[in-house]
Amino acid sequence: MIFKQLFEPDSCTYTYLLGCPDTGETVLIDPVIETVERDLKIIQSLGLKPTYTLETHIHADHLTGAKKMKALASTQIVVPKMDQLPCADLGVEEGKIFQVGHLQLEPLFTPGHTSTHHAYLIKSNMHTLLFSGDALLIEACGRTDFQSGDAKALYQSIHQKFFNLDDETLVYPGHDYEGRQLTTIGQEKQRNPRLGHNRPEHEFIEIMDNMDLPYPKKIDFAVPGNSQCGQCPDEIPEEFKGACEIQNVAQQDRIAPKKGDQG
């Protein structure tokens, strides 16, 4: 397996590139619109072919790069099936393997941060890798105070789907705000201040209900935009329009018929 962990600094989002060395097929987990061109160059520099983008959930802190990547490289947009997004090409669901070349990703339904959140598990020759999205972070977890969040559901998702995995399982989160790159299931069982040392459910819920976090600065345009696979809404603030303008040009170049085209 070919693997790259990529970072977008404004939203502190990790994007993960997985590639099949046998077929050249790739998947980008949680791409960000501002870094699509960078990610595409990396794929091409590795001699791979852009194939899929895959979301863990409908994000509130950034615009996904799924639609932009599709415009630039004809990738297929893949999302949790239960999101029922008309803009998506494929839907994944728990119990059905998502195949990328010879790589097999196992979707895990992990509600709590959002009601349709999914994580993805893949086994390599040496390690089991968990791409936990925003459900489980490094010594933290995703917030549950907006966008169909549910602290009880998140607690159950983490304990039933994540903490039952081997302690050696490598955890690659959707974000980190302190420059860290990965953790393990065993470490989170011990050191996570919200969940570690078998903290009971009622204490976790109390912690999450009293966090008093700031309102996400991009949520008002990110959620509707991501419900359209990364379409930039008209009301997007001026400071974020640069990436959208690139997307619109790419779409026009791809869609506009050339002279002599039929239809």
C-alpha positions in Angstrom: 0.0 0.0 0.0 1.2 3.5 -0.8 0.3 5.9 1.9 0.6 9.7 2.4 -0.7 11.9 5.3 -1.4 15.4 4.0 -2.3 18.5 6.0 -4.3 21.7 5.4 -3.3 24.3 8.0 -6.3 26.7 8.0 -8.7 24.0 9.3 -6.0 21.7 10.6 -7.5 18.9 8.5 -5.7 15.7 7.6 -6.3 14.3 4.1 -5.1 10.7 3.5 -3.9 9.3 0.2 -4.0 5.6 -0.2 -2.8 3.9 -3.3 -2.8 0.4 -4.7 0.7 -0.4 -6.0 -0.6 -3.1 -8.3 -3.3 -1.1 -10.1 -2.3 2.5 -9.5 -5.8 3.3 -8.2 -6.1 5.8 -5.3 -8.5 7.2 -2.8 -8.2 10.6 -1.0 -10.0 10.5 2.3 -11.4 13.9 3.3 -9.8 16.1 0.7 -9.9 19.9 1.2 -10.7 22.3 -1.6 -7.7 24.6 -1.0 -5.2 21.7 -1.4 -6.7 19.8 -4.3 -4.0 20.9 -6.8 -1.3 19.9 -4.4 -2.8 16.5 -3.8 -3.3 15.9 -7.5 0.4 16.7 -8.1 1.4 14.2 -5.4 -0.7 11.5 -6.9 0.8 12.1 -10.4 4.4 12.3 -9.0 3.9 8.8 -7.5 2.9 7.5 -10.9 -0.6 6.8 -9.6 -4.0 7.6 -11.1 -6.6 9.7 -9.2 -9.6 7.5 -8.8 -11.8 8.3 -5.7 -12.4 10.8 -3.1 -14.0 9.5 0.1 -15.7 11.5 2.9 -16.0 10.6 6.6 -18.9 13.0 7.0 -20.4 16.3 6.0 -17.8 18.7 7.3 -18.5 22.0 9.1 -15.0 23.4 9.2 -13.9 23.3 5.6 -15.2 22.7 2.1 -14.4 19.3 0.7 -12.3 19.1 -2.4 -14.4 16.3 -3.9 -16.2 18.2 -6.6 -13.1 20.1 -7.5 -11.0 17.0 -7.8 -13.7 15.4 -10.0 -13.6 18.5 -12.3 -9.8 18.3 -12.6 -9.2 14.6 -12.7 -12.5 12.8 -13.3 -12.4 11.1 -9.9 -15.5 9.5 -8.4 -17.1 11.1 -5.3 -17.8 8.5 -2.5 -19.7 9.4 0.6 -21.6 7.5 3.4 -24.6 6.0 1.6 -27.0 7.2 4.3 -26.1 10.9 3.5 -28.1 10.3 0.2 -26.2 13.1 -1.6 -27.3 13.3 -5.3 -23.9 14.8 -6.2 -22.1 11.6 -5.1 -21.2 8.7 -7.5 -21.0 6.0 -4.9 -22.1 5.3 -1.3 -20.4 3.2 1.3 -22.0 1.5 4.3 -20.9 -0.7 7.2 -20.7 -4.4 6.3 -19.7 -3.8 2.7 -16.0 -3.5 1.7 -15.0 -0.5 -0.4 -12.4 -1.7 -2.9 -9.6 0.6 -4.2 -7.6 -1.6 -6.6 -6.5 -4.5 -4.3 -7.0 -2.4 -1.2 -10.0 -3.1 1.0 -11.4 -0.4 3.2 -13.9 -1.4 5.9 -16.5 1.3 6.6 -17.5 1.7 10.3 -20.7 3.6 11.1 -19.7 5.8 14.0 -22.4 8.4 14.8 -22.0 11.0 17.4 -20.0 13.9 15.9 -22.7 13.8 13.2 -25.5 11.3 12.8 -24.0 9.7 9.6 -20.3 9.8 10.5 -18.2 6.9 9.2 -14.6 5.8 9.9 -12.5 3.5 7.7 -10.4 0.5 8.7 -7.7 -1.0 6.5 -5.2 -3.8 7.2 -1.7 -3.6 5.7 0.9 -6.3 5.9 2.2 -5.0 9.2 -0.4 -2.8 10.8 -4.1 -2.1 11.1 -4.9 1.5 10.3 -8.0 3.3 11.4 -9.0 6.6 9.7 -11.2 7.9 12.5 -12.5 11.1 10.9 -13.7 13.5 13.6 -15.0 10.8 15.9 -11.8 10.1 17.7 -8.9 12.6 17.7 -5.5 12.5 19.5 -6.3 12.7 23.2 -9.6 14.3 22.2 -12.7 13.6 20.2 -15.1 15.5 17.8 -17.5 18.0 19.3 -21.1 17.1 19.6 -22.9 20.4 20.1 -24.1 21.1 16.5 -25.0 19.3 13.2 -26.9 16.4 14.7 -24.2 15.7 17.3 -24.9 13.4 20.1 -22.5 12.8 23.0 -24.1 9.5 24.1 -23.9 8.1 20.5 -20.3 9.2 20.2 -19.3 7.5 23.4 -21.0 4.3 22.2 -19.4 4.5 18.8 -15.9 4.9 20.2 -16.3 2.1 22.7 -18.1 -0.4 20.5 -16.3 0.3 17.2 -12.8 1.6 18.1 -11.9 0.5 21.6 -12.7 -3.1 20.7 -9.8 -3.0 18.1 -6.3 -4.2 19.0 -4.4 -1.7 21.2 -1.7 -1.6 18.4 -4.1 -0.3 15.8 -2.8 3.0 14.4 -5.3 5.8 14.5 -5.1 8.6 11.9 -7.5 11.4 12.9 -9.3 13.9 10.8 -7.7 16.8 12.6 -5.0 17.7 15.0 -4.4 21.2 16.4 -1.1 20.6 18.1 1.2 19.3 15.4 0.7 15.6 16.2 0.1 13.0 13.4 -1.2 9.8 14.8 -2.1 7.8 17.9 -3.0 4.2 18.8 -6.1 2.6 20.3 -4.1 1.6 23.4 -2.9 5.1 23.9 -6.4 6.6 23.7 -7.7 4.1 26.1 -5.1 5.3 28.6 -4.5 8.9 27.9 -7.6 10.4 26.3 -8.8 12.9 29.0 -12.4 12.6 27.9 -12.5 8.8 27.5 -9.5 7.2 29.0 -9.3 4.8 32.0 -12.8 3.5 31.3 -14.4 6.8 32.0 -18.2 6.2 32.4 -20.7 7.4 29.8 -22.4 9.9 32.1 -19.1 11.7 32.9 -18.2 11.8 29.2 -21.7 13.3 28.3 -21.2 15.9 31.1 -17.8 16.9 29.7 -19.1 17.2 26.2 -22.2 19.2 27.3 -20.1 21.8 29.1 -17.2 22.4 26.7 -18.5 25.9 25.6 -16.6 25.8 22.3 -16.6 28.7 19.8 -19.0 28.8 16.8 -17.2 27.2 13.8 -16.2 30.0 11.5 -17.0 28.2 8.2 -20.1 26.2 9.2 -22.6 28.5 7.6 -21.2 27.9 4.1 -19.4 24.6 4.6 -22.3 22.5 5.6 -24.6 23.5 2.6 -21.6 23.4 0.3 -20.5 20.0 1.4 -24.1 18.7 1.1 -23.3 19.4 -2.6 -20.0 17.6 -2.5 -17.9 20.8 -2.3 -20.0 23.3 -4.3 -19.0 26.9 -3.2 -22.2 28.7 -2.1 -22.8 32.3 -3.3 -22.6 33.6 0.2 -19.1 32.3 0.8 -16.9 35.1 2.4 -14.4 36.9 0.1 -11.4 35.5 1.9 -12.3 31.9 0.9 -13.3 32.6 -2.7 -9.9 31.9 -4.2 -10.2 28.1 -4.2 -13.7 28.4 -5.5 -12.7 30.4 -8.5 -10.2 27.8 -9.4 -12.9 25.2 -9.1 -15.3 27.1 -11.3 -12.7 27.6 -14.0 -12.0 23.9 -13.9 -15.7 23.0 -14.2 -16.1 25.4 -17.2 -13.1 24.0 -19.0 -14.4 20.5 -18.5 -18.0 21.1 -19.3 -18.0 23.7 -22.0 -18.2 22.0 -25.5 -15.3 22.6 -27.8 -15.8 23.8 -31.4 -16.9 21.0 -33.5 -18.4 19.0 -30.6 -21.8 17.5 -31.3 -24.8 17.9 -29.1 
